[in-house]
Amino acid sequence: MPYSHLKFGCEFEFYPNEMLEDEMIDALGDILKEETELKKNLQSNDDNNMNYKNEPSLSAMGGKEITTPICTYEDLQSYI
């Protein structure tokens, strides 16, 4: 694979529907590898795990961010 020597990470910023937020968090936990956790509301990202937290750069209240762990190209595709 041409990207096997590289590591990747990605962040997604969005405004969740508050009624569905808990379901979304559960679904995120379901796609993670066994050794990876979903960390919530940390002050800084844990690069070995998926992170879910408030995103102050979004202009409206309630903006959130999900960051993936630092991972392989193949794993990044599954997170996206």
Buried (B, 14 or more C-beta within 10 A) or exposed (E): EEEEEEEBEEEEEEEBEEEEEEEBBEEBEEEBEEEBBBBEEEEEBEEEBBBBBEBEEBEEEEBBBBBBBBBBBEBBEEBE
